Amino acid sequence: MNTIKKILGIIWMAVALAAIVFLVNAAIQNINPDGKLDINKPMPWIIIIIIFTPIALGLALFGWYALKGEYEK
């Protein structure tokens, strides 16, 4: 069971990093000053990134603790 926790810790850290990279990449691709849709404006993307980044960092921290064996007790 402890091995599964450590493997899942690695997976959670990878998912957190991939989610942040994917979100920033989507923002870069969709922000367009000439666009008329809300997805083309930078303000919604900034708000989403500001809100989601601490959540993803918390997931990565949870994965780090799982990898280090803090949940073995």
Secondary structure, 3 states (H helix, E strand, C coil): CHHHHHHHHHHHHHHHHHHHHHHHHHHHHHCCCCCCCHHHCHHHHHHHHHHHHHHHHHHHHHHHHHHHCCCCC
